[in-house]
């Protein structure tokens, strides 16, 4: 059954008393308006609709978090690329040969 315009309006006191039902109505029927003295003062919408309207509010996935991390300055990247890469010597690697 489709909700009528009147079905989607809740007086503030009624919305507080029947909050669970208000949330179920949002999920099944769409946005629900809260009124005070006959004037619309708020609207309750589904979280998916909220995220659609405010994309920045959606939690980032781990992949997005990694990809959007801090940018490294060019000088720092150069330092990283210039660092010593061979931390062991050939002699260090041969110590296990003596264990035979």
Buried (B, 14 or more C-beta within 10 A) or exposed (E): EEBEEEEBBBEEEBBEEEEEEBEEBBEEBBEBBBBEEEEEEEEBEBEEEEEEEEEEEEEEEEEEEEEEEEEEEEEEEEEEEEEEEEEEEEEEEEEEEEEE
